[in-house]
Structure formats: structure tokens, C-alpha cells
Amino acid sequence: MALSDYTGRRPGGTNGRTRIVRIVRHHRWDPEDDAVKPCINCGERLQLHERHVLVTLDEGASGDARYHLCDESCVRRWVDGE
């Protein structure tokens, strides 16, 4: 499944109003930036200067939120609730 196919879907375990508005392969351009974030699915610590998946969710009244995932397999498990 292409990443764009997840747009509009609602990840498992969310409040039912949350939906994916944007999903892209991503990495930070600045290799000097050693920011680390957890994968929202598996919890693995991601070095953001390395390739990962960035998801933007529409969380209703609270606005948009950005989350990081390891790769497409983590996206699939997160969205499908596996």
C-alpha cells in the first residue's frame, strides 16, 4: 500500500475523530541536529536525521499533531491496530 493511501484513515486506538491528513517519508536536513523521537507505534527511538515516516493527524479542536514512525510496516500496524 502506498503511503498516500493512508490519508483520511483513522489509526487504531485513537478517539475516532482523529484522521491522517498527511503522511510522507521524512528526514531532517541538518545532520548536526541529533533530535530523537519515539515511534508512535513501537516506541523505538528514532534519530530524526535518518529516514523515517512523518504523519500529521487532524485531532479535531486541538489542531494538528505530528508523529514519527519507523517505516511503512509500523504505519500499517499502527493504522490497522495490529
N, C-alpha and C positions, 0 to 999 in steps of 0.2 A: 504494500500500500504506500502510495506517495505521501509525504508529509502534508501536502496541501489537502489531502482527503480527510484529515483530522479537523480541519477548520469547521466550526459550527457544532462539533460534537461536545458532549458533556462528560468529563472524566469521572470514572467511578469514585465513590467516596466523597463527592462534593455535594453541595447543598441543593442540587437540582436546578439552580438558576445559573450556575457558573458554566460558561461555554468558552471554547477555544476560539479566539479571534485572529490569532496569528501564530504560525509555527515555522521555524526556519533552522537550518544548520547554522552554527554560530561559533565564533571565537573572537576574543578581544584582540585588537590590533597591536596593543602595546605589550611586547614581551617582558618589559620591566615590571609590569603590573602583575603581581602574584596573587590576585584575588582568588579566593576559594569559596565555593558554594556547594551545598549538598544537592544531590539528585533528589527531586521530589518523589520519585518512585522508590528507589532502592537505598537512598541515603549515602551512597558513595560520594566521597569528597572530590569535586571537580575543579581542576585548575582551569580557570576561565580563558587563559590564553591558548588552551588546547581545544580542539574541535569537540563540540557538544551540540545539543538541541536546545533552543530557547523557545519557550511557549509563553504567549501573552493570553491571559484569561480575562474575560469580562466578568467581574464579580458583582454586577448589579450596582446598587447605590454606593458601594465602597470603591468603585472605579476599577481600573485595570491593574492586574498584578502580573509580574514576570517571574517565571520559574525555569530552572535549568534541569535538563535530563541528560543522562549519559549518551544515549543513541536511540535509534528507531525502535529497537526491541524494548527498551524501557518505556518509550512512548506508548507502544502497543499494550504492554502490561498495565500501565497506569490508566489508560483510557478504557480498556476492556475490563478492568478490575480483576485481572488475573493474579 
